[in-house]
Amino acid sequence: MCEIVIRHAEKTDVAAVHRLFTLPEVIRNTLQVPYPSLQMWEERMHPLPSDQRQLVACIDGQVVGHLAMQVPPRPRRSHTASFGICVDPAFGKRGVASALLGEMIDLCDNWLRVERIELTVFVDNAPAIAVYRKFGFEIEGTGKRYGLRDGEYIDAYYMARMKPH
């Protein structure tokens, strides 16, 4: 099995991240809109806002996953982080999502003073929910008709992980 390398996203990764977000399977389980422009991703990734971190997962030098995390600068929420993640479906079930989540959690727990990591996930995205649970995320509630997908409103779970003490 090929090694998964996790690193900070660089300017040279914009085209590869853009490619991920043109894949219908990726768009389906995110809140992104189909047919994103390369320019939009260039602006989203560089310069990177100071409250964000972006990681990529690479196998054999190819970007196969992306994670964007935000830690709000507001004092009363600066202990939290939220994130979005995607993996190229051609590289599913190889541990890419777990590798990205593991590195993000290490950053949050050991470097950024983050006590709570939050996310939303469509209720029918069983593989994602399983990997989140593996890392200690728990369902805290359900957002009814949370997001539009394929012309229908889909419910989403609110999940969170608290830093163990």
VMD Tcl script that builds the backbone (N, CA, C; Angstrom):
set m [mol new atoms 495]
animate dup $m
set s [atomselect $m all]
$s set {name element resname resid chain x y z} {
  {N N MET 1 A 0.844 -1.187 0.000}
  {CA C MET 1 A 0.000 0.000 0.000}
  {C C MET 1 A 0.886 1.246 0.000}
  {N N CYS 2 A 0.490 2.252 -0.726}
  {CA C CYS 2 A 1.254 3.490 -0.840}
  {C C CYS 2 A 1.099 4.338 0.416}
  {N N GLU 3 A 2.178 5.045 0.741}
  {CA C GLU 3 A 2.171 5.914 1.904}
  {C C GLU 3 A 1.351 7.169 1.636}
  {N N ILE 4 A 0.577 7.581 2.645}
  {CA C ILE 4 A -0.190 8.829 2.584}
  {C C ILE 4 A 0.645 9.903 3.258}
  {N N VAL 5 A 0.910 10.974 2.543}
  {CA C VAL 5 A 1.667 12.094 3.081}
  {C C VAL 5 A 0.696 13.252 3.292}
  {N N ILE 6 A 0.660 13.768 4.516}
  {CA C ILE 6 A -0.176 14.931 4.834}
  {C C ILE 6 A 0.748 16.130 4.977}
  {N N ARG 7 A 0.357 17.219 4.329}
  {CA C ARG 7 A 1.153 18.452 4.417}
  {C C ARG 7 A 0.240 19.654 4.241}
  {N N HIS 8 A 0.807 20.819 4.549}
  {CA C HIS 8 A 0.074 22.070 4.351}
  {C C HIS 8 A -0.138 22.288 2.853}
  {N N ALA 9 A -1.309 22.774 2.483}
  {CA C ALA 9 A -1.591 23.069 1.076}
  {C C ALA 9 A -0.742 24.245 0.617}
  {N N GLU 10 A -0.155 24.111 -0.546}
  {CA C GLU 10 A 0.686 25.146 -1.137}
  {C C GLU 10 A 0.001 25.765 -2.345}
  {N N LYS 11 A 0.524 26.871 -2.793}
  {CA C LYS 11 A -0.037 27.535 -3.974}
  {C C LYS 11 A -0.038 26.613 -5.187}
  {N N THR 12 A 0.950 25.750 -5.270}
  {CA C THR 12 A 1.042 24.816 -6.398}
  {C C THR 12 A -0.029 23.721 -6.341}
  {N N ASP 13 A -0.790 23.633 -5.236}
  {CA C ASP 13 A -1.833 22.619 -5.089}
  {C C ASP 13 A -3.205 23.090 -5.562}
  {N N VAL 14 A -3.322 24.344 -5.935}
  {CA C VAL 14 A -4.639 24.902 -6.272}
  {C C VAL 14 A -5.322 24.087 -7.367}
  {N N ALA 15 A -4.625 23.792 -8.443}
  {CA C ALA 15 A -5.245 23.050 -9.551}
  {C C ALA 15 A -5.689 21.656 -9.099}
  {N N ALA 16 A -4.917 21.008 -8.252}
  {CA C ALA 16 A -5.273 19.670 -7.779}
  {C C ALA 16 A -6.492 19.715 -6.858}
  {N N VAL 17 A -6.560 20.709 -5.993}
  {CA C VAL 17 A -7.726 20.854 -5.114}
  {C C VAL 17 A -8.955 21.208 -5.951}
  {N N HIS 18 A -8.776 22.088 -6.917}
  {CA C HIS 18 A -9.873 22.424 -7.830}
  {C C HIS 18 A -10.398 21.153 -8.504}
  {N N ARG 19 A -9.492 20.277 -8.948}
  {CA C ARG 19 A -9.902 19.025 -9.590}
  {C C ARG 19 A -10.765 18.189 -8.663}
  {N N LEU 20 A -10.391 18.110 -7.381}
  {CA C LEU 20 A -11.194 17.343 -6.433}
  {C C LEU 20 A -12.627 17.860 -6.381}
  {N N PHE 21 A -12.764 19.182 -6.390}
  {CA C PHE 21 A -14.089 19.782 -6.248}
  {C C PHE 21 A -14.848 19.883 -7.565}
  {N N THR 22 A -14.318 19.267 -8.611}
  {CA C THR 22 A -15.091 19.111 -9.846}
  {C C THR 22 A -15.684 17.711 -9.941}
  {N N LEU 23 A -15.328 16.833 -9.019}
  {CA C LEU 23 A -15.822 15.456 -9.027}
  {C C LEU 23 A -17.238 15.419 -8.457}
  {N N PRO 24 A -18.193 14.871 -9.208}
  {CA C PRO 24 A -19.587 14.844 -8.730}
  {C C PRO 24 A -19.758 14.181 -7.365}
  {N N GLU 25 A -18.987 13.130 -7.099}
  {CA C GLU 25 A -19.105 12.440 -5.812}
  {C C GLU 25 A -18.652 13.322 -4.652}
  {N N VAL 26 A -17.698 14.199 -4.910}
  {CA C VAL 26 A -17.228 15.127 -3.877}
  {C C VAL 26 A -18.276 16.217 -3.661}
  {N N ILE 27 A -18.722 16.830 -4.732}
  {CA C ILE 27 A -19.710 17.912 -4.631}
  {C C ILE 27 A -20.963 17.428 -3.900}
  {N N ARG 28 A -21.380 16.210 -4.166}
  {CA C ARG 28 A -22.609 15.662 -3.591}
  {C C ARG 28 A -22.617 15.716 -2.063}
  {N N ASN 29 A -21.491 15.495 -1.436}
  {CA C ASN 29 A -21.440 15.428 0.024}
  {C C ASN 29 A -20.819 16.650 0.682}
  {N N THR 30 A -20.688 17.736 -0.065}
  {CA C THR 30 A -20.222 18.996 0.502}
  {C C THR 30 A -21.303 20.048 0.270}
  {N N LEU 31 A -21.061 21.247 0.733}
  {CA C LEU 31 A -21.972 22.358 0.464}
  {C C LEU 31 A -21.462 23.213 -0.694}
  {N N GLN 32 A -20.496 22.688 -1.453}
  {CA C GLN 32 A -19.980 23.385 -2.624}
  {C C GLN 32 A -20.988 23.290 -3.763}
  {N N VAL 33 A -20.894 24.211 -4.695}
  {CA C VAL 33 A -21.756 24.230 -5.877}
  {C C VAL 33 A -20.957 23.634 -7.041}
  {N N PRO 34 A -21.603 22.827 -7.899}
  {CA C PRO 34 A -20.873 22.243 -9.036}
  {C C PRO 34 A -20.222 23.303 -9.932}
  {N N TYR 35 A -19.218 22.876 -10.660}
  {CA C TYR 35 A -18.498 23.681 -11.658}
  {C C TYR 35 A -17.770 24.884 -11.049}
  {N N PRO 36 A -16.994 24.650 -10.006}
  {CA C PRO 36 A -16.237 25.767 -9.439}
  {C C PRO 36 A -15.156 26.217 -10.422}
  {N N SER 37 A -14.866 27.481 -10.392}
  {CA C SER 37 A -13.809 27.983 -11.265}
  {C C SER 37 A -12.448 27.823 -10.585}
  {N N LEU 38 A -11.439 27.697 -11.390}
  {CA C LEU 38 A -10.078 27.647 -10.872}
  {C C LEU 38 A -9.755 28.953 -10.156}
  {N N GLN 39 A -10.221 30.073 -10.683}
  {CA C GLN 39 A -9.974 31.377 -10.056}
  {C C GLN 39 A -10.560 31.432 -8.648}
  {N N MET 40 A -11.761 30.869 -8.461}
  {CA C MET 40 A -12.356 30.850 -7.128}
  {C C MET 40 A -11.452 30.116 -6.146}
  {N N TRP 41 A -10.900 28.968 -6.576}
  {CA C TRP 41 A -10.018 28.213 -5.684}
  {C C TRP 41 A -8.698 28.932 -5.465}
  {N N GLU 42 A -8.192 29.620 -6.465}
  {CA C GLU 42 A -6.979 30.419 -6.274}
  {C C GLU 42 A -7.214 31.477 -5.199}
  {N N GLU 43 A -8.352 32.144 -5.263}
  {CA C GLU 43 A -8.671 33.187 -4.281}
  {C C GLU 43 A -8.936 32.589 -2.898}
  {N N ARG 44 A -9.523 31.414 -2.848}
  {CA C ARG 44 A -9.855 30.765 -1.581}
  {C C ARG 44 A -8.599 30.256 -0.861}
  {N N MET 45 A -7.591 29.879 -1.648}
  {CA C MET 45 A -6.406 29.275 -1.038}
  {C C MET 45 A -5.232 30.229 -0.853}
  {N N HIS 46 A -5.193 31.338 -1.606}
  {CA C HIS 46 A -4.029 32.236 -1.500}
  {C C HIS 46 A -4.422 33.666 -1.776}
  {N N PRO 47 A -4.127 34.594 -0.893}
  {CA C PRO 47 A -3.518 34.321 0.409}
  {C C PRO 47 A -4.535 33.688 1.352}
  {N N LEU 48 A -4.067 32.787 2.172}
  {CA C LEU 48 A -4.925 32.070 3.096}
  {C C LEU 48 A -5.279 32.980 4.262}
  {N N PRO 49 A -6.575 33.101 4.591}
  {CA C PRO 49 A -6.950 33.909 5.760}
  {C C PRO 49 A -6.240 33.406 7.013}
  {N N SER 50 A -5.923 34.307 7.924}
  {CA C SER 50 A -5.132 33.950 9.110}
  {C C SER 50 A -5.855 32.984 10.042}
  {N N ASP 51 A -7.173 32.877 9.929}
  {CA C ASP 51 A -7.915 31.964 10.803}
  {C C ASP 51 A -8.092 30.575 10.186}
  {N N GLN 52 A -7.438 30.300 9.069}
  {CA C GLN 52 A -7.595 29.013 8.383}
  {C C GLN 52 A -6.291 28.246 8.276}
  {N N ARG 53 A -6.447 26.933 8.216}
  {CA C ARG 53 A -5.363 26.011 7.875}
  {C C ARG 53 A -5.921 25.109 6.779}
  {N N GLN 54 A -5.105 24.766 5.804}
  {CA C GLN 54 A -5.528 23.828 4.772}
  {C C GLN 54 A -4.461 22.752 4.627}
  {N N LEU 55 A -4.918 21.517 4.671}
  {CA C LEU 55 A -4.041 20.365 4.529}
  {C C LEU 55 A -4.422 19.604 3.268}
  {N N VAL 56 A -3.439 18.960 2.671}
  {CA C VAL 56 A -3.702 18.047 1.562}
  {C C VAL 56 A -3.110 16.690 1.910}
  {N N ALA 57 A -3.747 15.658 1.365}
  {CA C ALA 57 A -3.240 14.295 1.468}
  {C C ALA 57 A -2.727 13.901 0.093}
  {N N CYS 58 A -1.516 13.364 0.063}
  {CA C CYS 58 A -0.899 12.967 -1.211}
  {C C CYS 58 A -0.523 11.491 -1.169}
  {N N ILE 59 A -0.740 10.837 -2.297}
  {CA C ILE 59 A -0.261 9.469 -2.514}
  {C C ILE 59 A 0.537 9.507 -3.807}
  {N N ASP 60 A 1.778 9.059 -3.727}
  {CA C ASP 60 A 2.688 9.089 -4.880}
  {C C ASP 60 A 2.744 10.484 -5.515}
  {N N GLY 61 A 2.737 11.513 -4.667}
  {CA C GLY 61 A 2.850 12.892 -5.145}
  {C C GLY 61 A 1.568 13.494 -5.686}
  {N N GLN 62 A 0.486 12.730 -5.735}
  {CA C GLN 62 A -0.794 13.233 -6.247}
  {C C GLN 62 A -1.688 13.639 -5.075}
  {N N VAL 63 A -2.298 14.834 -5.170}
  {CA C VAL 63 A -3.236 15.292 -4.148}
  {C C VAL 63 A -4.520 14.480 -4.285}
  {N N VAL 64 A -4.867 13.749 -3.211}
  {CA C VAL 64 A -6.050 12.886 -3.235}
  {C C VAL 64 A -7.053 13.243 -2.138}
  {N N GLY 65 A -6.726 14.237 -1.327}
  {CA C GLY 65 A -7.635 14.682 -0.272}
  {C C GLY 65 A -7.307 16.093 0.152}
  {N N HIS 66 A -8.303 16.763 0.715}
  {CA C HIS 66 A -8.161 18.161 1.133}
  {C C HIS 66 A -8.971 18.369 2.405}
  {N N LEU 67 A -8.409 19.131 3.332}
  {CA C LEU 67 A -9.107 19.506 4.555}
  {C C LEU 67 A -8.852 20.978 4.809}
  {N N ALA 68 A -9.923 21.733 4.982}
  {CA C ALA 68 A -9.827 23.153 5.329}
  {C C ALA 68 A -10.433 23.330 6.714}
  {N N MET 69 A -9.676 23.947 7.600}
  {CA C MET 69 A -10.100 24.130 8.980}
  {C C MET 69 A -10.078 25.614 9.314}
  {N N GLN 70 A -11.071 26.035 10.073}
  {CA C GLN 70 A -11.146 27.430 10.494}
  {C C GLN 70 A -11.248 27.490 12.010}
  {N N VAL 71 A -10.433 28.353 12.618}
  {CA C VAL 71 A -10.497 28.649 14.045}
  {C C VAL 71 A -10.896 30.116 14.158}
  {N N PRO 72 A -12.109 30.389 14.637}
  {CA C PRO 72 A -12.566 31.782 14.665}
  {C C PRO 72 A -11.720 32.657 15.586}
  {N N PRO 73 A -11.458 33.896 15.169}
  {CA C PRO 73 A -10.651 34.795 16.000}
  {C C PRO 73 A -11.432 35.417 17.159}
  {N N ARG 74 A -12.755 35.317 17.141}
  {CA C ARG 74 A -13.558 35.917 18.215}
  {C C ARG 74 A -13.195 35.262 19.546}
  {N N PRO 75 A -12.907 36.058 20.574}
  {CA C PRO 75 A -12.432 35.507 21.846}
  {C C PRO 75 A -13.325 34.428 22.448}
  {N N ARG 76 A -14.625 34.576 22.338}
  {CA C ARG 76 A -15.526 33.631 22.994}
  {C C ARG 76 A -15.723 32.348 22.192}
  {N N ARG 77 A -15.178 32.278 20.963}
  {CA C ARG 77 A -15.262 31.060 20.141}
  {C C ARG 77 A -13.885 30.570 19.685}
  {N N SER 78 A -12.826 31.204 20.170}
  {CA C SER 78 A -11.479 30.852 19.709}
  {C C SER 78 A -11.014 29.483 20.202}
  {N N HIS 79 A -11.797 28.843 21.041}
  {CA C HIS 79 A -11.485 27.486 21.512}
  {C C HIS 79 A -12.092 26.416 20.599}
  {N N THR 80 A -12.738 26.850 19.503}
  {CA C THR 80 A -13.409 25.918 18.609}
  {C C THR 80 A -12.758 25.914 17.227}
  {N N ALA 81 A -13.020 24.874 16.494}
  {CA C ALA 81 A -12.618 24.795 15.093}
  {C C ALA 81 A -13.737 24.098 14.337}
  {N N SER 82 A -13.869 24.442 13.071}
  {CA C SER 82 A -14.777 23.726 12.175}
  {C C SER 82 A -13.986 23.389 10.923}
  {N N PHE 83 A -14.457 22.412 10.184}
  {CA C PHE 83 A -13.685 21.988 9.020}
  {C C PHE 83 A -14.578 21.376 7.954}
  {N N GLY 84 A -14.016 21.288 6.759}
  {CA C GLY 84 A -14.598 20.557 5.648}
  {C C GLY 84 A -13.511 19.666 5.081}
  {N N ILE 85 A -13.907 18.510 4.606}
  {CA C ILE 85 A -12.936 17.530 4.121}
  {C C ILE 85 A -13.496 16.845 2.885}
  {N N CYS 86 A -12.610 16.472 1.980}
  {CA C CYS 86 A -13.020 15.658 0.837}
  {C C CYS 86 A -11.872 14.737 0.450}
  {N N VAL 87 A -12.238 13.613 -0.145}
  {CA C VAL 87 A -11.274 12.620 -0.621}
  {C C VAL 87 A -11.691 12.217 -2.024}
  {N N ASP 88 A -10.729 12.105 -2.903}
  {CA C ASP 88 A -10.985 11.611 -4.248}
  {C C ASP 88 A -11.579 10.203 -4.128}
  {N N PRO 89 A -12.782 9.979 -4.688}
  {CA C PRO 89 A -13.406 8.658 -4.570}
  {C C PRO 89 A -12.541 7.516 -5.106}
  {N N ALA 90 A -11.663 7.788 -6.036}
  {CA C ALA 90 A -10.772 6.750 -6.561}
  {C C ALA 90 A -9.773 6.275 -5.500}
  {N N PHE 91 A -9.631 7.040 -4.416}
  {CA C PHE 91 A -8.701 6.692 -3.343}
  {C C PHE 91 A -9.433 6.432 -2.035}
  {N N GLY 92 A -10.741 6.157 -2.124}
  {CA C GLY 92 A -11.533 5.853 -0.937}
  {C C GLY 92 A -11.101 4.550 -0.296}
  {N N LYS 93 A -11.395 4.427 0.967}
  {CA C LYS 93 A -11.120 3.215 1.759}
  {C C LYS 93 A -9.637 2.880 1.831}
  {N N ARG 94 A -8.806 3.920 1.750}
  {CA C ARG 94 A -7.354 3.720 1.894}
  {C C ARG 94 A -6.800 4.438 3.113}
  {N N GLY 95 A -7.678 5.062 3.908}
  {CA C GLY 95 A -7.228 5.755 5.108}
  {C C GLY 95 A -6.906 7.225 4.900}
  {N N VAL 96 A -7.267 7.774 3.744}
  {CA C VAL 96 A -6.948 9.181 3.462}
  {C C VAL 96 A -7.684 10.104 4.421}
  {N N ALA 97 A -8.995 9.893 4.591}
  {CA C ALA 97 A -9.766 10.744 5.508}
  {C C ALA 97 A -9.231 10.609 6.930}
  {N N SER 98 A -8.912 9.406 7.345}
  {CA C SER 98 A -8.369 9.200 8.696}
  {C C SER 98 A -7.032 9.910 8.871}
  {N N ALA 99 A -6.188 9.864 7.866}
  {CA C ALA 99 A -4.893 10.548 7.956}
  {C C ALA 99 A -5.079 12.062 8.081}
  {N N LEU 100 A -5.972 12.623 7.270}
  {CA C LEU 100 A -6.246 14.060 7.360}
  {C C LEU 100 A -6.830 14.432 8.722}
  {N N LEU 101 A -7.820 13.681 9.176}
  {CA C LEU 101 A -8.446 13.968 10.472}
  {C C LEU 101 A -7.445 13.835 11.612}
  {N N GLY 102 A -6.603 12.822 11.561}
  {CA C GLY 102 A -5.601 12.641 12.609}
  {C C GLY 102 A -4.661 13.827 12.721}
  {N N GLU 103 A -4.199 14.327 11.581}
  {CA C GLU 103 A -3.300 15.493 11.606}
  {C C GLU 103 A -4.025 16.750 12.079}
  {N N MET 104 A -5.278 16.944 11.651}
  {CA C MET 104 A -6.035 18.103 12.102}
  {C C MET 104 A -6.247 18.049 13.614}
  {N N ILE 105 A -6.604 16.881 14.122}
  {CA C ILE 105 A -6.830 16.744 15.558}
  {C C ILE 105 A -5.545 16.994 16.332}
  {N N ASP 106 A -4.408 16.523 15.821}
  {CA C ASP 106 A -3.124 16.807 16.469}
  {C C ASP 106 A -2.862 18.314 16.522}
  {N N LEU 107 A -3.110 19.004 15.414}
  {CA C LEU 107 A -2.948 20.466 15.404}
  {C C LEU 107 A -3.839 21.119 16.456}
  {N N CYS 108 A -5.103 20.714 16.479}
  {CA C CYS 108 A -6.056 21.317 17.414}
  {C C CYS 108 A -5.690 21.031 18.868}
  {N N ASP 109 A -5.402 19.769 19.173}
  {CA C ASP 109 A -5.145 19.366 20.555}
  {C C ASP 109 A -3.813 19.861 21.092}
  {N N ASN 110 A -2.796 19.929 20.240}
  {CA C ASN 110 A -1.438 20.157 20.735}
  {C C ASN 110 A -0.797 21.472 20.331}
  {N N TRP 111 A -1.415 22.212 19.413}
  {CA C TRP 111 A -0.772 23.421 18.915}
  {C C TRP 111 A -1.668 24.652 18.887}
  {N N LEU 112 A -2.972 24.470 18.778}
  {CA C LEU 112 A -3.858 25.616 18.548}
  {C C LEU 112 A -4.801 25.917 19.714}
  {N N ARG 113 A -4.685 25.217 20.822}
  {CA C ARG 113 A -5.562 25.432 21.988}
  {C C ARG 113 A -7.042 25.278 21.648}
  {N N VAL 114 A -7.345 24.395 20.731}
  {CA C VAL 114 A -8.737 24.129 20.369}
  {C C VAL 114 A -9.272 23.024 21.278}
  {N N GLU 115 A -10.398 23.293 21.924}
  {CA C GLU 115 A -11.028 22.336 22.829}
  {C C GLU 115 A -12.192 21.587 22.184}
  {N N ARG 116 A -12.755 22.183 21.127}
  {CA C ARG 116 A -13.963 21.623 20.510}
  {C C ARG 116 A -13.839 21.729 18.998}
  {N N ILE 117 A -14.028 20.616 18.300}
  {CA C ILE 117 A -14.013 20.604 16.835}
  {C C ILE 117 A -15.434 20.259 16.372}
  {N N GLU 118 A -15.972 21.087 15.485}
  {CA C GLU 118 A -17.362 20.950 15.043}
  {C C GLU 118 A -17.432 20.653 13.548}
  {N N LEU 119 A -18.526 20.002 13.149}
  {CA C LEU 119 A -18.762 19.749 11.734}
  {C C LEU 119 A -20.240 19.526 11.497}
  {N N THR 120 A -20.624 19.599 10.235}
  {CA C THR 120 A -21.941 19.136 9.805}
  {C C THR 120 A -21.715 18.089 8.727}
  {N N VAL 121 A -22.602 17.122 8.681}
  {CA C VAL 121 A -22.495 16.043 7.694}
  {C C VAL 121 A -23.907 15.611 7.323}
  {N N PHE 122 A -24.147 15.401 6.043}
  {CA C PHE 122 A -25.460 14.918 5.624}
  {C C PHE 122 A -25.759 13.589 6.311}
  {N N VAL 123 A -27.008 13.416 6.753}
  {CA C VAL 123 A -27.375 12.234 7.542}
  {C C VAL 123 A -27.212 10.927 6.770}
  {N N ASP 124 A -27.197 10.986 5.449}
  {CA C ASP 124 A -27.071 9.756 4.663}
  {C C ASP 124 A -25.630 9.464 4.237}
  {N N ASN 125 A -24.668 10.212 4.754}
  {CA C ASN 125 A -23.263 9.992 4.414}
  {C C ASN 125 A -22.632 9.052 5.449}
  {N N ALA 126 A -23.052 7.790 5.422}
  {CA C ALA 126 A -22.628 6.806 6.416}
  {C C ALA 126 A -21.111 6.621 6.505}
  {N N PRO 127 A -20.368 6.575 5.379}
  {CA C PRO 127 A -18.916 6.408 5.514}
  {C C PRO 127 A -18.257 7.563 6.277}
  {N N ALA 128 A -18.685 8.785 6.015}
  {CA C ALA 128 A -18.112 9.936 6.721}
  {C C ALA 128 A -18.476 9.889 8.202}
  {N N ILE 129 A -19.720 9.596 8.507}
  {CA C ILE 129 A -20.156 9.530 9.903}
  {C C ILE 129 A -19.348 8.474 10.650}
  {N N ALA 130 A -19.091 7.347 10.014}
  {CA C ALA 130 A -18.303 6.281 10.652}
  {C C ALA 130 A -16.891 6.741 10.973}
  {N N VAL 131 A -16.244 7.432 10.046}
  {CA C VAL 131 A -14.869 7.878 10.317}
  {C C VAL 131 A -14.861 8.982 11.376}
  {N N TYR 132 A -15.856 9.847 11.388}
  {CA C TYR 132 A -15.924 10.879 12.432}
  {C C TYR 132 A -16.100 10.232 13.810}
  {N N ARG 133 A -16.965 9.244 13.888}
  {CA C ARG 133 A -17.171 8.550 15.171}
  {C C ARG 133 A -15.881 7.875 15.629}
  {N N LYS 134 A -15.130 7.315 14.686}
  {CA C LYS 134 A -13.855 6.661 15.010}
  {C C LYS 134 A -12.910 7.618 15.729}
  {N N PHE 135 A -13.020 8.914 15.406}
  {CA C PHE 135 A -12.156 9.930 16.015}
  {C C PHE 135 A -12.817 10.643 17.191}
  {N N GLY 136 A -13.920 10.110 17.678}
  {CA C GLY 136 A -14.537 10.642 18.887}
  {C C GLY 136 A -15.600 11.713 18.681}
  {N N PHE 137 A -16.003 11.955 17.447}
  {CA C PHE 137 A -17.072 12.913 17.200}
  {C C PHE 137 A -18.403 12.281 17.571}
  {N N GLU 138 A -19.274 13.073 18.166}
  {CA C GLU 138 A -20.598 12.612 18.560}
  {C C GLU 138 A -21.660 13.487 17.906}
  {N N ILE 139 A -22.794 12.876 17.599}
  {CA C ILE 139 A -23.919 13.629 17.045}
  {C C ILE 139 A -24.559 14.425 18.170}
  {N N GLU 140 A -24.688 15.732 17.959}
  {CA C GLU 140 A -25.290 16.609 18.965}
  {C C GLU 140 A -26.697 17.049 18.575}
  {N N GLY 141 A -27.045 16.914 17.307}
  {CA C GLY 141 A -28.371 17.317 16.874}
  {C C GLY 141 A -28.512 17.130 15.375}
  {N N THR 142 A -29.704 17.455 14.878}
  {CA C THR 142 A -30.008 17.322 13.456}
  {C C THR 142 A -30.551 18.638 12.938}
  {N N GLY 143 A -29.983 19.104 11.852}
  {CA C GLY 143 A -30.508 20.279 11.155}
  {C C GLY 143 A -31.471 19.805 10.081}
  {N N LYS 144 A -32.734 20.095 10.254}
  {CA C LYS 144 A -33.750 19.672 9.286}
  {C C LYS 144 A -33.638 20.517 8.019}
  {N N ARG 145 A -33.718 19.844 6.872}
  {CA C ARG 145 A -33.637 20.518 5.572}
  {C C ARG 145 A -32.421 21.457 5.536}
  {N N TYR 146 A -31.299 20.953 5.973}
  {CA C TYR 146 A -30.082 21.741 6.167}
  {C C TYR 146 A -29.490 22.278 4.876}
  {N N GLY 147 A -29.399 21.418 3.850}
  {CA C GLY 147 A -28.731 21.842 2.622}
  {C C GLY 147 A -29.407 21.277 1.392}
  {N N LEU 148 A -29.297 22.011 0.293}
  {CA C LEU 148 A -29.888 21.599 -0.969}
  {C C LEU 148 A -28.922 20.684 -1.716}
  {N N ARG 149 A -29.433 19.515 -2.143}
  {CA C ARG 149 A -28.644 18.570 -2.926}
  {C C ARG 149 A -29.564 17.897 -3.929}
  {N N ASP 150 A -29.175 17.945 -5.180}
  {CA C ASP 150 A -29.965 17.312 -6.242}
  {C C ASP 150 A -31.424 17.752 -6.211}
  {N N GLY 151 A -31.655 19.033 -5.913}
  {CA C GLY 151 A -33.002 19.590 -5.929}
  {C C GLY 151 A -33.842 19.295 -4.697}
  {N N GLU 152 A -33.273 18.630 -3.702}
  {CA C GLU 152 A -34.008 18.322 -2.473}
  {C C GLU 152 A -33.224 18.813 -1.267}
  {N N TYR 153 A -33.948 19.210 -0.238}
  {CA C TYR 153 A -33.299 19.602 1.008}
  {C C TYR 153 A -33.007 18.354 1.835}
  {N N ILE 154 A -31.779 18.262 2.317}
  {CA C ILE 154 A -31.308 17.088 3.040}
  {C C ILE 154 A -30.976 17.490 4.478}
  {N N ASP 155 A -31.334 16.644 5.425}
  {CA C ASP 155 A -30.985 16.867 6.827}
  {C C ASP 155 A -29.479 16.657 7.020}
  {N N ALA 156 A -28.959 17.289 8.047}
  {CA C ALA 156 A -27.542 17.105 8.398}
  {C C ALA 156 A -27.414 16.953 9.904}
  {N N TYR 157 A -26.434 16.171 10.294}
  {CA C TYR 157 A -26.096 16.055 11.708}
  {C C TYR 157 A -25.099 17.139 12.078}
  {N N TYR 158 A -25.262 17.671 13.277}
  {CA C TYR 158 A -24.250 18.505 13.902}
  {C C TYR 158 A -23.441 17.552 14.772}
  {N N MET 159 A -22.151 17.489 14.514}
  {CA C MET 159 A -21.284 16.601 15.296}
  {C C MET 159 A -20.159 17.431 15.897}
  {N N ALA 160 A -19.624 16.956 17.010}
  {CA C ALA 160 A -18.505 17.645 17.644}
  {C C ALA 160 A -17.658 16.633 18.407}
  {N N ARG 161 A -16.406 17.027 18.594}
  {CA C ARG 161 A -15.440 16.249 19.382}
  {C C ARG 161 A -14.842 17.201 20.393}
  {N N MET 162 A -14.871 16.808 21.646}
  {CA C MET 162 A -14.244 17.595 22.690}
  {C C MET 162 A -12.847 17.029 22.974}
  {N N LYS 163 A -11.900 17.913 23.224}
  {CA C LYS 163 A -10.534 17.465 23.534}
  {C C LYS 163 A -10.574 16.681 24.852}
  {N N PRO 164 A -9.999 15.480 24.837}
  {CA C PRO 164 A -9.968 14.706 26.094}
  {C C PRO 164 A -9.033 15.373 27.110}
  {N N HIS 165 A -9.400 15.280 28.355}
  {CA C HIS 165 A -8.535 15.833 29.431}
  {C C HIS 165 A -8.124 14.746 30.375}
}
mol reanalyze $m
mol bondsrecalc $m
mol representation Tube
mol addrep $m
